[in-house]
């Protein structure tokens, strides 16, 4: 056995770290570890088989449920697509109506401005006629 160096050299035997396991202890540890691994494999494969059997037994019901979900989801998706198309057409109609109303308002503003201008011209003309009539009436009285 190789002589240890450092503090282990002076420690009592029962406090020293274990030296190399002998071959018998190593073989026993390997055997126990192998048995544990085999037990875990068997248990896992048993559970996997049980799950497969349950899945196989429930497969028609699960498939029916999956088909129902696909059908309901498909109908819902078609309805959502239809609503989206309707909303897009309403948006386009509102956009067109908004543009039409804007044109109508612009036309009304232009007409209102023209009417106001015409009223000013008429008012000024009447005022000139009235002033002209007043001046001619004052001349004839004097």
C-alpha positions in Angstrom: 0.0 0.0 0.0 1.4 3.5 -0.9 2.2 5.7 2.0 0.0 8.7 2.3 1.4 12.2 2.5 -0.1 15.1 4.4 -2.5 15.1 7.3 -4.1 11.7 6.4 -0.8 10.1 7.3 -1.2 11.1 11.0 -4.9 10.6 11.4 -6.2 7.6 13.4 -7.3 4.6 11.2 -11.0 5.0 11.9 -10.9 8.6 10.8 -8.9 8.2 7.6 -10.7 8.4 4.3 -11.5 4.9 3.0 -8.9 3.4 0.9 -9.6 1.7 -2.4 -12.5 -0.8 -2.2 -11.4 -4.3 -2.6 -12.7 -6.3 -5.6 -15.4 -8.1 -3.6 -17.0 -4.8 -2.3 -16.8 -3.4 -5.8 -18.5 -6.4 -7.3 -21.2 -6.4 -4.7 -21.9 -2.7 -5.3 -22.0 -3.2 -9.0 -24.5 -6.1 -8.6 -26.8 -4.1 -6.3 -26.6 -1.1 -8.7 -27.4 -3.5 -11.7 -30.4 -5.0 -9.8 -31.8 -1.5 -9.1 -31.4 -0.5 -12.7 -33.2 -3.6 -13.9 -36.0 -3.0 -11.4 -36.5 0.5 -12.6 -36.5 -0.6 -16.3 -39.1 -3.3 -15.6 -41.2 -0.9 -13.6 -41.0 1.8 -16.3 -41.8 -0.7 -19.1 -44.8 -2.0 -17.1 -46.1 1.5 -16.6 -45.6 2.3 -20.3 -47.5 -0.9 -21.3 -50.4 0.1 -18.9 -50.5 3.5 -20.5 -50.5 2.1 -24.0 -53.3 -0.3 -23.1 -55.4 2.5 -21.6 -54.7 4.7 -24.6 -55.6 1.8 -27.0 -58.8 1.2 -25.0 -59.8 4.8 -25.0 -58.6 5.5 -28.5 -62.1 5.5 -30.2 -63.5 7.9 -27.6 -60.4 10.0 -27.8 -60.6 10.0 -31.5 -64.3 10.9 -31.5 -63.5 13.7 -29.0 -60.7 15.0 -31.2 -62.9 14.9 -34.3 -65.6 16.8 -32.4 -63.1 19.4 -31.3 -61.8 19.8 -34.8 -65.3 20.2 -36.2 -66.3 22.7 -33.6 -63.1 24.6 -34.0 -63.5 24.5 -37.8 -67.0 25.9 -37.6 -65.9 28.6 -35.2 -63.0 29.5 -37.5 -65.3 29.7 -40.5 -67.7 31.9 -38.4 -64.8 34.2 -37.4 -63.6 34.4 -41.0 -67.2 35.3 -42.1 -67.5 38.0 -39.4 -64.1 39.4 -40.4 -65.2 39.6 -44.1 -68.4 41.4 -43.0 -66.5 43.8 -40.8 -64.1 44.6 -43.7 -67.0 45.3 -46.0 -68.6 47.6 -43.3 -65.3 49.3 -42.9 -65.0 49.9 -46.7 -68.6 51.2 -46.8 -67.9 53.6 -43.8 -64.8 54.8 -45.5 -66.7 55.5 -48.7 -69.5 57.2 -46.8 -67.0 59.3 -44.9 -65.4 60.5 -48.1 -68.8 61.3 -49.5 -69.8 63.3 -46.4 -66.5 65.1 -46.6 -67.2 66.0 -50.2 -70.8 67.1 -49.3 -69.5 69.3 -46.4 -66.8 70.8 -48.7 -69.6 71.6 -51.3 -71.8 73.1 -48.6 -68.9 75.2 -47.3 -68.2 76.4 -50.8 -71.9 77.2 -51.4 -72.2 78.9 -48.0 -69.2 81.1 -48.9 -70.6 81.9 -52.3 -74.0 82.8 -50.7 -72.3 85.0 -48.1 -70.3 86.8 -50.8 -73.5 87.2 -52.8 -75.4 88.6 -49.8 -72.6 91.1 -49.2 -72.7 92.2 -52.9 -76.5 92.5 -52.7 -76.3 94.4 -49.4 -73.7 96.8 -50.8 -75.8 97.3 -54.0 -78.9 98.1 -52.0 -77.0 100.4 -49.7 -75.6 102.2 -52.8 -79.1 102.5 -54.3 -80.5 103.7 -51.0 -77.7 106.3 -50.6 -78.2 107.4 -54.2 -81.9 107.7 -53.7 -81.4 109.7 -50.4 -79.0 112.0 -52.2 -81.3 112.6 -55.1 -84.3 113.2 -52.7 -82.3 115.7 -50.8 -81.3 117.6 -53.9 -84.9 117.8 -55.1 -86.1 119.2 -51.8 -83.6 122.0 -51.6 
